[in-house]
Amino acid sequence: MEFEELQKVWTGMTNESFYEVNEQVLFNRIIRKKKSAHHVTNSSELLTILVNLATGLFIFLVNVYGKENTWLYLMSAWMLATAVYGLFHRTKRLGNQPAASSSINDHLNQAIHIAGSQVRLSWLMRMNILPVALLTSIGLWTAGKSPALVAGLTLFFLLCFYFSGWEHAIYVRKKNELELLKGKLEE
């Protein structure tokens, strides 16, 4: 149960205010949230770097050894630039991370920092779908592929963009929960 639910149950049963907070339970909850945020952010950053690097190199090599297409070179450059940005984002996040200590507040600040980084990364990767879709569609169109294939891939990218909005909203909600908890603790 969340704190508010416990407070309502306690007040309803005893008609007394429920002000006591079990600090160890709160501390463990913050640590769990911090570890979860760290795991998700770390995985997202590494996947962004590796997938974009591998895809960029693959598209480049296929284009060099196949029918050359300028749009695919641009796509390859975009994917490699995205991988470099992912590495930059990760390095910046790790460098700006708040100092570690044993206080609840410091762990909560770290969790908020990590969650904020994940929110920014998910938004950027969501926006990244648009140029990838555009370059892919134009590359296929200029390569003489069927209009049905181009339309199908464009629809696929639009669906990816739509569903990535749900994922982004989850990260925003988790960050907001941490900030709300911090606000309650500071009261």
C-alpha positions as CSV (number, residue, x, y, z in Angstrom):
1,M,0.0,0.0,0.0
2,E,1.1,3.5,-0.6
3,F,1.5,6.0,2.3
4,E,-1.8,7.8,1.6
5,E,-3.8,4.6,1.6
6,L,-2.1,3.5,4.9
7,Q,-2.9,6.9,6.4
8,K,-6.6,6.6,5.4
9,V,-6.9,3.1,6.9
10,W,-5.2,4.2,10.1
11,T,-7.3,7.3,10.5
12,G,-10.5,5.4,9.8
13,M,-9.7,2.7,12.3
14,T,-8.4,4.8,15.2
15,N,-9.5,8.4,14.6
16,E,-5.9,9.3,15.3
17,S,-3.5,11.1,12.9
18,F,-1.0,8.8,11.3
19,Y,2.3,10.8,11.3
20,E,4.9,8.2,12.0
21,V,6.9,7.1,9.0
22,N,9.0,3.9,9.1
23,E,12.2,5.4,7.8
24,Q,13.7,2.0,6.9
25,V,10.7,1.1,4.7
26,L,10.9,4.5,3.1
27,F,14.7,4.2,2.6
28,N,14.3,0.7,1.0
29,R,11.5,2.0,-1.3
30,I,13.7,4.9,-2.5
31,I,16.7,2.5,-3.0
32,R,14.4,0.2,-5.1
33,K,13.2,3.1,-7.2
34,K,16.8,4.3,-7.7
35,K,18.0,0.9,-8.8
36,S,15.1,0.5,-11.1
37,A,15.7,3.9,-12.7
38,H,19.4,3.2,-13.0
39,H,18.8,-0.2,-14.6
40,V,16.3,1.2,-17.2
41,T,18.4,4.2,-18.0
42,N,21.6,2.3,-18.3
43,S,20.0,-0.3,-20.5
44,S,18.4,2.3,-22.7
45,E,21.6,4.2,-23.2
46,L,23.6,1.1,-24.0
47,L,20.9,-0.1,-26.4
48,T,20.7,3.3,-28.1
49,I,24.5,3.4,-28.6
50,L,24.9,-0.2,-29.8
51,V,21.8,-0.5,-32.0
52,N,22.5,2.8,-33.8
53,L,26.2,2.0,-34.2
54,A,25.5,-1.4,-35.6
55,T,22.6,-0.2,-37.8
56,G,24.6,2.8,-39.1
57,L,27.6,0.6,-40.0
58,F,25.4,-2.1,-41.6
59,I,23.5,0.4,-43.8
60,F,26.8,2.0,-44.8
61,L,28.4,-1.4,-45.8
62,V,25.3,-2.6,-47.6
63,N,25.2,0.7,-49.5
64,V,28.9,0.6,-50.4
65,Y,28.7,-3.0,-51.7
66,G,25.3,-2.7,-53.3
67,K,23.6,0.0,-55.4
68,E,24.8,3.2,-53.9
69,N,22.0,5.5,-52.6
70,T,22.8,9.0,-51.3
71,W,19.8,8.8,-48.9
72,L,21.2,5.7,-47.3
73,Y,24.5,7.4,-46.7
74,L,22.6,10.1,-45.0
75,M,20.7,7.5,-43.0
76,S,24.0,5.8,-42.0
77,A,25.5,9.1,-41.0
78,W,22.3,9.9,-38.9
79,M,22.4,6.6,-37.1
80,L,26.2,6.9,-36.3
81,A,25.6,10.5,-35.1
82,T,22.8,9.2,-32.9
83,A,25.2,6.6,-31.4
84,V,27.7,9.3,-30.7
85,Y,25.0,11.4,-29.1
86,G,24.0,8.4,-27.0
87,L,27.5,8.1,-25.8
88,F,27.7,11.8,-25.0
89,H,24.4,11.7,-23.1
90,R,25.6,8.7,-21.0
91,T,29.0,10.4,-20.2
92,K,27.2,13.6,-19.3
93,R,24.7,11.8,-17.0
94,L,27.4,9.9,-15.2
95,G,29.5,13.0,-14.8
96,N,26.7,15.1,-13.4
97,Q,25.3,12.5,-11.1
98,P,24.8,13.8,-7.5
99,A,27.2,12.6,-4.9
100,A,26.4,9.3,-3.1
101,S,25.9,9.1,0.6
102,S,23.8,7.2,3.0
103,S,21.0,9.8,3.5
104,I,17.5,9.2,2.1
105,N,17.6,12.7,0.5
106,D,20.8,12.0,-1.4
107,H,19.5,8.7,-2.7
108,L,16.2,10.4,-3.7
109,N,18.1,13.1,-5.5
110,Q,20.1,10.5,-7.4
111,A,16.9,8.7,-8.4
112,I,15.4,11.9,-9.6
113,H,18.5,12.7,-11.6
114,I,18.6,9.3,-13.2
115,A,14.8,9.4,-14.0
116,G,15.2,12.9,-15.5
117,S,18.0,11.6,-17.7
118,Q,15.7,8.7,-18.9
119,V,12.9,11.1,-19.6
120,R,15.2,13.3,-21.8
121,L,16.6,10.2,-23.6
122,S,13.2,8.7,-24.3
123,W,11.9,12.0,-25.7
124,L,15.0,12.4,-27.9
125,M,14.7,8.8,-29.2
126,R,11.0,9.3,-29.8
127,M,11.8,12.4,-31.9
128,N,14.6,10.4,-33.6
129,I,12.0,8.2,-35.2
130,L,10.9,11.0,-37.5
131,P,14.2,11.6,-39.4
132,V,14.8,7.9,-39.5
133,A,11.4,7.4,-41.1
134,L,11.9,10.2,-43.5
135,L,15.3,9.1,-44.6
136,T,14.2,5.4,-44.9
137,S,11.1,6.3,-47.0
138,I,13.0,8.7,-49.3
139,G,15.8,6.1,-49.7
140,L,13.4,3.4,-50.6
141,W,11.4,5.6,-52.9
142,T,14.5,6.8,-54.8
143,A,15.8,3.1,-55.0
144,G,12.6,2.3,-57.0
145,K,10.9,0.2,-54.4
146,S,7.2,-0.3,-54.6
147,P,4.9,2.5,-53.2
148,A,3.1,-0.1,-51.1
149,L,6.4,-0.9,-49.3
150,V,7.2,2.7,-48.8
151,A,3.7,3.4,-47.4
152,G,3.8,0.3,-45.2
153,L,7.1,1.3,-43.7
154,T,5.9,4.9,-43.2
155,L,2.8,3.5,-41.4
156,F,5.1,1.3,-39.3
157,F,7.2,4.3,-38.2
158,L,4.1,6.3,-37.4
159,L,2.9,3.5,-35.1
160,C,6.4,3.3,-33.5
161,F,6.2,7.1,-32.9
162,Y,2.7,6.7,-31.4
163,F,3.6,3.8,-29.1
164,S,6.9,5.4,-28.0
165,G,4.7,8.2,-26.6
166,W,3.3,5.7,-24.1
167,E,6.7,4.6,-23.1
168,H,7.8,8.2,-22.6
169,A,4.7,8.9,-20.5
170,I,5.7,6.0,-18.2
171,Y,9.1,7.5,-17.6
172,V,7.6,11.0,-17.0
173,R,5.1,9.5,-14.5
174,K,7.9,7.7,-12.6
175,K,10.0,10.9,-12.4
176,N,6.9,12.9,-11.2
177,E,6.3,10.3,-8.5
178,L,9.9,10.7,-7.2
179,E,9.6,14.5,-7.2
180,L,6.2,14.2,-5.4
181,L,7.8,12.0,-2.8
182,K,10.7,14.5,-2.4
183,G,8.2,17.3,-1.9
184,K,6.3,15.3,0.8
185,L,9.6,14.6,2.6
186,E,10.6,18.2,2.6
187,E,7.3,19.3,4.1
